[in-house]
Amino acid sequence: MSVYRLDPLADPRWPEFLARLRAASVFHTRGWAHALRRTYSYEPFVLTTTPPGRELQNGLPLCRIKSWLTGERLVSLPFADHCQPLFGQAADLYQILDEVCSPSKANARRYVELRPLSTAELPLGGQTPLLSGSEYRLHLLDLNPTLEELFHAFDKSSIQRGIRRGVRLALTYEEGASLALLQKFYALQVLTRRRHRLPPQPVQWFLNLLDVFPGEAKIRVLSQGDQPVASIFTFLYNGAMFYKYGCSDPRFNNLHGTTQLFWRTIQEAKEKGARVFDLGRSDLDNPGLIAFKSKWGAADRQLTYWRFPQPSQKRLPVLAKGGKAGRQILSHLPDPLLILLGRTLYKHAG
């Protein structure tokens, strides 16, 4: 059996294949690959055991990242919370992994990384050359219950109270994909990333996402008067609502802005027939975020990334956990320099 390569941006079989699969997420799509190439000049491709000209039966989407700073590697997929290999037969995936992890090819790159949502039906440990690597938490909220049932499952002292408070405050809510909303979102994003002592991703990344996901990508902003207090960036795709980015002004935490935005998003997801609300990946060293997501009644599961070979800990200091000196400096940089740093570094960090 041979391994074939296809271009997800040009081969019509790829979107047709995704349309048949319930497991396909927004991160598998042509749009995500297009935004990665536009913003960071990454090279997207898909590996499959299906010969050219035949209906696609499986696929592993990958991006080749070439960086003089962090080396060359293959990632499935950059900046995606998860990207399940789409295979009905585990043997087909194993054949592809044997190919990409072969010594002759592995020597040319630092590592290959997969970010599966689940390995229950496609076990990787012991079956492939891949080794378990970074671990995160992922929260998925089942949207099959009614809105009333969902609301009563929320934590009473924080989530339910925050939603009720929002109704009384009558804050201004806006949603869409306009440049004005992007500007409000990005100003809060810079503020939030500074608080976390990290540079923001370039504004072009978000602009490209809005452009390649018309009607599916949306910015939601909550304001008090003319002052934006919280914003989130979401996608609706294939029966799932995805929360990907969130930001807020800490001066207005008492308004529970993010809580209100989540509730509005859940209501819209239900209206449009979504089955699940994907609340996204959380770092293990962020227990506050994990606790907040758990209070929505969402299922909490482990998310493990797999790599071959196991890479060294060489990372960009200002983007790495524990890079205290560099991150301390970030908290004091003027906004233009912080934005410039993100625009310079993120293409090396996918």
Sequence and secondary structure as in RCSB ss.txt:
>XXXX:A:sequence
MSVYRLDPLADPRWPEFLARLRAASVFHTRGWAHALRRTYSYEPFVLTTTPPGRELQNGLPLCRIKSWLTGERLV
SLPFADHCQPLFGQAADLYQILDEVCSPSKANARRYVELRPLSTAELPLGGQTPLLSGSEYRLHLLDLNPTLEEL
FHAFDKSSIQRGIRRGVRLALTYEEGASLALLQKFYALQVLTRRRHRLPPQPVQWFLNLLDVFPGEAKIRVLSQG
DQPVASIFTFLYNGAMFYKYGCSDPRFNNLHGTTQLFWRTIQEAKEKGARVFDLGRSDLDNPGLIAFKSKWGAAD
RQLTYWRFPQPSQKRLPVLAKGGKAGRQILSHLPDPLLILLGRTLYKHAG
>XXXX:A:secstr
   EEE TTT THHHHHHHT TT  GGGSHHHHHHHHHHH  EEEEEESS TTS    BEEEEEE  TTT  EEE
E TT S    B SSHHHHHHHHHHHT HHHHTTSSEEEE  S  SSS  TTTSS EEEEEEEEEEEE  S HHHH
HHHS IIIIIHHHHHHHHHT EEEEE  HHHHHHHHHHHHHHHHHTT     HHHHHHHHHHSTTTEEEEEEEET
TEEEEEEEEEEETTEEEEEEEEE GGGGGG HHHHHHHHHHHHHHHTT SEEEEEEEETT HHHHHHHHTTT EE
EEEEEEEES   S   TTTSTT HHHHHHHTTS HHHHHHHHHHHGGG  
